[in-house]
Amino acid sequence: MPPLPSAAPQSDDPQDWVAYGLTLMCDVPPGIEGAVRQQQAALALIQAQRCGWSTEEIERSLAGQLAAQLAEAAAMLGLGLPAS
């Protein structure tokens, strides 16, 4: 899992905003801090839309990035994932 970013992207690239939102969603602590992090993740995905991506493009990007993270984690554990 990638480390939490220290700040939001300074970019108009929707991919940067989706990656930022996914990183925030991958590590949600309990309590108020977790609720704030979930809100920040949602706002990052909204920013990706404002930068020009449709909901479908955001969903595809999230799915692809999450699959890549899962494959990396499986490789670290010495497990193989079937090709999709």
MODELLER restraints for C-alpha pairs under 7 A, 6 or more apart:
rsr = mdl.restraints
at = mdl.atoms
rsr.add(forms.Gaussian(group=physical.xy_distance, feature=features.Distance(at['CA:1:A'], at['CA:69:A']), mean=6.68, stdev=0.5))
rsr.add(forms.Gaussian(group=physical.xy_distance, feature=features.Distance(at['CA:2:A'], at['CA:23:A']), mean=6.68, stdev=0.5))
rsr.add(forms.Gaussian(group=physical.xy_distance, feature=features.Distance(at['CA:4:A'], at['CA:23:A']), mean=6.28, stdev=0.5))
rsr.add(forms.Gaussian(group=physical.xy_distance, feature=features.Distance(at['CA:4:A'], at['CA:24:A']), mean=6.62, stdev=0.5))
rsr.add(forms.Gaussian(group=physical.xy_distance, feature=features.Distance(at['CA:8:A'], at['CA:20:A']), mean=6.93, stdev=0.5))
rsr.add(forms.Gaussian(group=physical.xy_distance, feature=features.Distance(at['CA:9:A'], at['CA:16:A']), mean=6.49, stdev=0.5))
rsr.add(forms.Gaussian(group=physical.xy_distance, feature=features.Distance(at['CA:9:A'], at['CA:17:A']), mean=6.60, stdev=0.5))
rsr.add(forms.Gaussian(group=physical.xy_distance, feature=features.Distance(at['CA:12:A'], at['CA:51:A']), mean=5.74, stdev=0.5))
rsr.add(forms.Gaussian(group=physical.xy_distance, feature=features.Distance(at['CA:13:A'], at['CA:51:A']), mean=6.58, stdev=0.5))
rsr.add(forms.Gaussian(group=physical.xy_distance, feature=features.Distance(at['CA:14:A'], at['CA:48:A']), mean=4.22, stdev=0.5))
rsr.add(forms.Gaussian(group=physical.xy_distance, feature=features.Distance(at['CA:14:A'], at['CA:51:A']), mean=5.58, stdev=0.5))
rsr.add(forms.Gaussian(group=physical.xy_distance, feature=features.Distance(at['CA:14:A'], at['CA:53:A']), mean=6.48, stdev=0.5))
rsr.add(forms.Gaussian(group=physical.xy_distance, feature=features.Distance(at['CA:17:A'], at['CA:44:A']), mean=5.32, stdev=0.5))
rsr.add(forms.Gaussian(group=physical.xy_distance, feature=features.Distance(at['CA:17:A'], at['CA:45:A']), mean=6.32, stdev=0.5))
rsr.add(forms.Gaussian(group=physical.xy_distance, feature=features.Distance(at['CA:17:A'], at['CA:47:A']), mean=6.61, stdev=0.5))
rsr.add(forms.Gaussian(group=physical.xy_distance, feature=features.Distance(at['CA:17:A'], at['CA:48:A']), mean=5.43, stdev=0.5))
rsr.add(forms.Gaussian(group=physical.xy_distance, feature=features.Distance(at['CA:18:A'], at['CA:44:A']), mean=6.52, stdev=0.5))
rsr.add(forms.Gaussian(group=physical.xy_distance, feature=features.Distance(at['CA:18:A'], at['CA:45:A']), mean=5.67, stdev=0.5))
rsr.add(forms.Gaussian(group=physical.xy_distance, feature=features.Distance(at['CA:18:A'], at['CA:48:A']), mean=6.29, stdev=0.5))
rsr.add(forms.Gaussian(group=physical.xy_distance, feature=features.Distance(at['CA:18:A'], at['CA:58:A']), mean=6.79, stdev=0.5))
rsr.add(forms.Gaussian(group=physical.xy_distance, feature=features.Distance(at['CA:18:A'], at['CA:62:A']), mean=6.78, stdev=0.5))
rsr.add(forms.Gaussian(group=physical.xy_distance, feature=features.Distance(at['CA:20:A'], at['CA:44:A']), mean=6.75, stdev=0.5))
rsr.add(forms.Gaussian(group=physical.xy_distance, feature=features.Distance(at['CA:21:A'], at['CA:41:A']), mean=4.12, stdev=0.5))
rsr.add(forms.Gaussian(group=physical.xy_distance, feature=features.Distance(at['CA:21:A'], at['CA:42:A']), mean=6.75, stdev=0.5))
rsr.add(forms.Gaussian(group=physical.xy_distance, feature=features.Distance(at['CA:21:A'], at['CA:44:A']), mean=5.15, stdev=0.5))
rsr.add(forms.Gaussian(group=physical.xy_distance, feature=features.Distance(at['CA:21:A'], at['CA:45:A']), mean=6.10, stdev=0.5))
rsr.add(forms.Gaussian(group=physical.xy_distance, feature=features.Distance(at['CA:22:A'], at['CA:41:A']), mean=6.86, stdev=0.5))
rsr.add(forms.Gaussian(group=physical.xy_distance, feature=features.Distance(at['CA:22:A'], at['CA:62:A']), mean=6.88, stdev=0.5))
rsr.add(forms.Gaussian(group=physical.xy_distance, feature=features.Distance(at['CA:24:A'], at['CA:37:A']), mean=6.17, stdev=0.5))
rsr.add(forms.Gaussian(group=physical.xy_distance, feature=features.Distance(at['CA:24:A'], at['CA:41:A']), mean=5.60, stdev=0.5))
rsr.add(forms.Gaussian(group=physical.xy_distance, feature=features.Distance(at['CA:25:A'], at['CA:38:A']), mean=6.27, stdev=0.5))
rsr.add(forms.Gaussian(group=physical.xy_distance, feature=features.Distance(at['CA:25:A'], at['CA:41:A']), mean=6.15, stdev=0.5))
rsr.add(forms.Gaussian(group=physical.xy_distance, feature=features.Distance(at['CA:28:A'], at['CA:34:A']), mean=4.86, stdev=0.5))
rsr.add(forms.Gaussian(group=physical.xy_distance, feature=features.Distance(at['CA:28:A'], at['CA:37:A']), mean=6.52, stdev=0.5))
rsr.add(forms.Gaussian(group=physical.xy_distance, feature=features.Distance(at['CA:71:A'], at['CA:81:A']), mean=6.59, stdev=0.5))
rsr.add(forms.Gaussian(group=physical.xy_distance, feature=features.Distance(at['CA:74:A'], at['CA:80:A']), mean=6.31, stdev=0.5))
